[in-house]
Amino acid sequence: MTSGHIAGSSATSIRHLSITRREFLQQAGLAAVGVVLAGCRGTSEPQAERPKVAVAKADSYEPDLIRQRVEAMLEGIGGLSDVVGSGDRVTIKVNLTGGLNFIPPAGYSAVESYLTHPEVVKALCELLIDAGAAKLTIVEAVFDDASYGAFGYKDIARGVSADLIDLNAPAPYSGFNTTSVGPDAFVYETFDLNPILEETDVFVSVAKMKCHYECGVTHTMKNLVGLVPVTHYRQSENHWWRSGLHGNADEIRQRLPRAIVDLNRARSIDLAIIDGVLTGEGGEVPRGSFRPVQPGVLLAGKNAVATDAVATAAMGFDPTAEAPKEPFLRCDNHLSLACELGLGTNRLNEIEIVGEALEDVVYQFQPSRSM
């Protein structure tokens, strides 16, 4: 990987996938009886209550439409009363990966193609305030000082009186906290994190629906890679990405997905939101096989593993697939690893999907073929 501006691919025509329920189930690998009935390996008893994941259609980022859809999704998963209490401090992790290092495809902005759109975050913030939140903080380990302003987040923050924090630094605190992963960590026993991530009452991950070259998909769990300061987790000062989480080339397949799970144990997600209205397939940023697409979908859940699993299925992939099957071509499936630890399920038959039917929103993504 290299830093600097990289020319994006030209915009392709937007396409929609129309398939039958049977075709979808076969494509997602769920038609086989063994897959439908099996639970996560290592789980001997079914969950007493299936996690809910809400799915909504949205064909644009028109503010009233997004507000209505986000509100409906939150109501569909039981509201926010069990997540946010009166006076709570809420921290929202967005995805602004790469900052200004990449040029969006022609005809699209960065937030329309590969970054979390601020209208989704604005709607969420307003609903969190309505639920009783007293303090909102939007966080990301931004790649440059201009990111928050360039991508519309300063305007959002002013409108909802939220703070913007760069997780690459400990400010407004004097130093980073050493946060424990817990017993039986895969790669990291602790992480260096801005103290805001421990002192918050509620933590929300708002991700962009995308493919990822190494991890296959990048949703709310993968979004947590941006919690740690780049300078603490890179193998060389020349690396702008967290190369230490990846490891050497022969380590990535096992190391990176396990580091993601470790991050999710160190800072668990209380609410997961996924922006798939406009995004890109073929990669996480505009380069290589990246192309803009319009799935026209939003998702929300209170269990990140289940939410990411439904999002993966909405991309036309089997969320239980194992490497080297699509979309997990180059890494172990981090959703399955999390499932085996009891963090949630990536089995669709163990998830209650509310709102739009999954087969009605499936949009077949092409996985990342090149960097």
C-alpha positions in Angstrom: 0.0 0.0 0.0 1.1 3.5 -0.6 0.0 6.9 0.5 -0.9 9.9 -1.6 -3.7 10.6 -4.1 -4.8 7.7 -6.1 -7.0 8.1 -9.1 -10.4 6.5 -8.7 -12.0 4.3 -11.3 -14.7 5.8 -13.5 -18.3 5.5 -12.3 -20.2 2.5 -13.6 -23.9 2.2 -14.2 -26.0 1.4 -11.2 -27.5 -2.0 -11.3 -30.0 -3.8 -9.1 -30.1 -7.5 -8.6 -33.4 -9.3 -8.9 -33.5 -12.9 -7.8 -36.0 -15.3 -6.3 -35.9 -16.3 -2.7 -34.8 -19.8 -3.7 -32.0 -18.4 -5.8 -30.9 -16.2 -3.0 -30.8 -19.0 -0.5 -28.8 -21.2 -2.8 -26.4 -18.3 -3.6 -25.9 -17.5 0.1 -25.2 -21.2 0.8 -28.3 -21.6 3.0 -30.2 -24.2 1.1 -28.2 -27.0 2.5 -30.0 -28.5 5.5 -26.8 -28.8 7.4 -26.1 -25.1 7.1 -29.6 -24.0 7.9 -29.8 -26.1 11.1 -26.3 -25.8 12.4 -25.4 -23.3 15.0 -22.0 -21.8 15.6 -19.3 -24.3 16.3 -18.7 -24.5 20.0 -22.3 -23.4 20.9 -24.2 -26.3 22.4 -27.4 -24.5 23.3 -29.5 -22.2 21.1 -29.9 -18.5 22.2 -33.1 -17.9 24.3 -33.9 -14.9 22.1 -32.7 -14.3 18.6 -31.0 -11.0 18.0 -33.0 -8.6 15.9 -31.6 -6.8 12.8 -33.7 -4.2 11.1 -33.4 -3.7 7.3 -34.7 -0.6 5.5 -34.7 0.6 1.9 -33.5 4.1 1.0 -32.8 5.3 -2.5 -31.1 8.6 -1.5 -29.6 10.6 1.4 -32.5 13.0 1.5 -32.6 14.1 5.2 -36.2 13.4 5.9 -36.1 10.0 4.3 -32.9 9.0 6.2 -34.4 10.2 9.5 -37.6 8.2 8.9 -35.8 5.1 7.9 -33.3 5.2 10.8 -36.1 5.9 13.3 -38.2 3.0 11.9 -35.2 0.6 12.1 -34.5 1.6 15.7 -38.2 1.0 16.6 -38.0 -2.3 14.8 -35.2 -3.6 17.0 -37.1 -2.6 20.2 -36.2 1.1 20.5 -33.4 2.7 22.4 -34.6 2.5 26.0 -32.4 -0.5 26.8 -29.4 1.2 25.2 -29.5 4.8 26.1 -30.6 6.2 29.5 -31.3 9.8 30.5 -28.0 11.7 30.8 -25.9 9.1 29.0 -22.7 9.9 27.2 -22.8 8.4 23.7 -19.7 7.9 21.5 -20.2 7.2 17.7 -17.5 5.7 15.6 -17.8 6.6 11.9 -15.7 5.3 9.0 -13.6 8.0 7.3 -10.9 5.7 6.2 -8.1 7.1 4.2 -9.1 10.8 4.7 -8.2 12.9 1.7 -5.7 10.4 0.4 -8.2 9.1 -2.2 -10.1 10.7 -5.0 -13.8 9.6 -5.3 -15.0 8.1 -8.5 -16.3 10.6 -11.1 -19.8 11.8 -10.3 -19.7 10.7 -6.6 -18.5 12.2 -3.4 -16.4 10.4 -0.8 -19.4 9.9 1.5 -21.5 8.6 -1.4 -18.9 6.0 -2.3 -16.8 4.8 0.5 -17.2 6.8 3.8 -20.1 6.9 6.3 -22.5 9.5 5.1 -23.1 12.3 7.6 -26.9 12.3 7.1 -27.1 8.8 8.6 -25.1 10.0 11.6 -27.2 13.2 11.9 -30.4 11.2 12.0 -28.9 8.9 14.6 -27.7 11.7 16.8 -31.1 13.4 16.8 -32.8 10.2 17.8 -30.2 9.5 20.5 -30.9 13.0 21.9 -34.6 12.2 21.8 -33.8 9.0 23.8 -32.1 11.0 26.6 -28.5 11.2 25.6 -26.8 14.2 27.2 -23.4 14.2 25.5 -22.6 13.1 22.0 -19.1 12.5 20.7 -18.2 11.5 17.1 -14.8 9.7 16.8 -12.5 8.4 14.2 -8.7 8.0 13.9 -8.7 10.5 11.1 -5.9 10.6 8.5 -5.7 14.3 8.3 -7.0 17.4 10.2 -9.3 18.3 7.3 -11.3 15.1 7.3 -14.1 16.1 9.6 -14.7 19.3 7.8 -14.3 17.9 4.3 -16.8 15.2 4.8 -19.5 17.2 6.5 -19.0 16.2 10.1 -18.3 19.7 11.5 -21.7 20.8 10.3 -23.3 17.8 11.8 -21.5 18.2 15.1 -22.6 21.9 15.3 -26.2 21.0 14.7 -26.4 18.4 17.4 -23.8 19.9 19.8 -21.4 16.9 19.4 -17.7 16.8 20.0 -15.3 15.6 17.3 -12.3 13.6 18.5 -9.3 12.2 16.6 -8.5 8.9 18.1 -4.9 9.1 16.9 -4.3 11.4 19.9 -5.3 11.1 23.5 -6.8 14.6 23.7 -8.7 15.9 25.5 -7.0 13.5 28.0 -3.3 13.6 28.9 -2.6 10.0 27.6 -4.0 6.8 26.2 -5.6 4.2 28.4 -4.4 0.6 28.3 -7.6 -1.3 27.7 -7.8 -5.1 28.3 -9.2 -7.5 25.8 -10.0 -10.0 28.4 -9.1 -13.7 28.8 -7.8 -15.8 25.9 -7.1 -12.8 23.6 -6.1 -13.9 20.1 -3.4 -11.4 19.2 -3.5 -8.4 21.6 -4.0 -8.7 25.4 -4.5 -4.9 25.5 -5.0 -1.9 23.2 -3.9 1.7 23.6 -7.2 3.7 23.3 -8.4 7.2 23.8 -10.0 7.3 27.3 -13.3 8.5 25.8 -13.9 4.9 24.6 -13.9 3.7 28.2 -15.6 6.6 29.8 -18.6 6.6 27.5 -21.9 5.0 28.5 -22.9 3.9 25.0 -20.8 3.0 22.1 -22.2 3.0 18.5 -20.4 1.8 15.4 -21.8 3.4 12.2 -20.1 1.7 9.2 -20.3 1.8 5.4 -21.3 -1.4 3.6 -18.2 -2.3 1.7 -16.0 -5.1 0.5 -12.4 -5.3 1.9 -9.3 -6.6 0.2 -8.1 -8.7 3.2 -11.2 -9.1 5.4 -13.8 -9.7 2.7 -16.3 -7.3 4.2 -16.0 -4.3 6.3 -19.0 -3.4 8.5 -19.4 -2.4 12.1 -16.9 -4.9 13.6 -14.2 -4.1 11.1 -14.9 -0.4 11.6 -13.2 -0.8 15.1 -9.8 -1.0 13.4 -10.0 2.8 13.4 -10.1 2.9 17.2 -6.4 2.6 17.7 -3.8 5.3 17.0 -1.9 4.6 13.8 1.5 5.4 15.2 1.1 2.7 17.9 0.1 0.0 15.5 2.3 0.2 12.4 5.4 -1.7 11.5 7.1 1.2 9.8 6.9 5.0 10.1 6.3 5.0 6.3 3.0 3.1 6.8 -0.1 5.3 7.0 -2.2 2.2 7.8 -2.1 0.0 10.9 0.2 -2.6 9.5 0.9 -4.1 12.9 -2.7 -5.4 13.0 -2.1 -7.0 9.7 1.3 -8.5 10.4 3.6 -9.8 7.7 2.2 -11.1 4.4 2.2 -14.7 5.6 0.4 -13.7 8.9 -2.5 -11.6 7.6 -5.0 -14.4 6.9 -5.0 -15.4 10.6 -3.8 -12.3 12.4 -6.0 -9.5 11.0 -9.5 -11.1 11.6 -8.4 -12.1 15.1 -7.1 -8.6 15.9 -10.6 -7.3 14.8 -12.3 -9.7 17.2 -9.9 -8.6 20.0 -10.8 -5.0 19.3 -14.5 -5.9 19.6 -13.8 -7.5 23.0 -11.9 -4.5 24.2 -14.6 -2.1 23.2 -17.9 -3.8 22.7 -20.5 -2.3 20.4 -23.9 -1.4 21.9 -25.6 -0.3 18.7 -24.6 -1.2 15.1 -25.7 0.9 12.1 -24.7 0.2 8.5 -25.0 2.7 5.6 -25.5 0.9 2.3 -27.5 3.5 0.4 -24.6 4.4 -1.9 -21.2 2.7 -1.6 -18.7 0.8 -3.6 -17.9 -2.8 -4.4 -14.6 -4.5 -5.1 -12.7 -2.8 -2.3 -12.8 -0.4 0.7 -11.4 2.7 -1.0 -11.3 4.0 -4.7 -8.4 2.0 -6.2 -8.0 -1.3 -7.9 -11.3 -3.1 -8.5 -13.4 -0.5 -6.6 -16.6 0.6 -8.3 -19.5 2.7 -7.1 -22.8 0.9 -6.5 -26.3 1.7 -5.1 -27.7 -1.1 -2.9 -30.2 1.4 -1.4 -30.2 -0.3 2.0 -29.7 0.6 5.7 -29.3 -1.9 8.6 -29.4 -1.6 12.4 -29.0 -4.0 15.3 -27.9 -4.3 18.9 -25.6 -7.2 18.2 -22.8 -6.3 15.9 -22.0 -9.9 14.7 -25.6 -10.5 13.7 -25.9 -7.1 12.1 -22.8 -7.6 10.0 -23.9 -11.1 9.1 -27.2 -9.8 7.7 -25.3 -7.0 5.8 -23.0 -9.6 4.4 -25.9 -11.6 3.1 -27.5 -8.4 1.7 -24.3 -8.1 -0.4 -25.0 -11.5 -1.9 -22.5 -13.4 0.2 -22.7 -16.3 2.7 -21.8 -14.8 6.1 -20.7 -18.3 7.3 -18.3 -18.9 4.3 -14.8 -19.8 5.2 -11.6 -18.8 3.3 -10.9 -18.9 0.5 -14.6 -18.7 -0.4 -16.1 -15.4 -1.3 -16.1 -12.9 0.2 -13.4 -14.2 2.5 -10.8 -14.8 -0.2 -7.7 -13.9 1.8 -8.6 -14.0 5.5 -10.4 -16.2 8.0 -14.0 -15.2 8.6 -14.0 -12.8 11.5 -17.8 -13.2 11.9 -17.3 -16.9 12.5 -14.5 -16.3 15.0 -16.7 -13.9 16.9 -19.6 -16.4 16.7 -17.4 -19.2 18.2 -16.6 -16.9 21.1 -20.2 -16.3 21.9 -20.2 -12.6 20.8 -23.1 -13.1 18.5 -24.3 -15.3 15.6 -23.5 -15.2 11.9 -26.2 -17.8 11.1 -29.2 -16.2 9.4 -31.6 -18.7 10.8 -30.6 -17.6 14.3 -31.4 -13.9 13.6 -34.7 -12.2 13.5 -34.8 -9.9 10.5 -37.4 -7.1 10.8 -38.5 -4.4 8.3 -37.7 -5.3 4.7 -37.3 -8.9 3.8 -33.7 -9.8 3.2 -34.3 -11.3 -0.2 -35.9 -8.0 -1.3 -32.7 -6.0 -0.7 -30.0 -8.4 -1.9 -27.6 -6.6 -4.2 -24.8 -8.8 -5.5 -21.4 -7.2 -4.8 -18.2 -8.2 -6.6 -15.5 -9.0 -4.1 -12.1 -7.1 -4.0 -9.9 -8.6 -6.7 -7.1 -6.2 -6.7 -5.6 -3.5 -4.5 
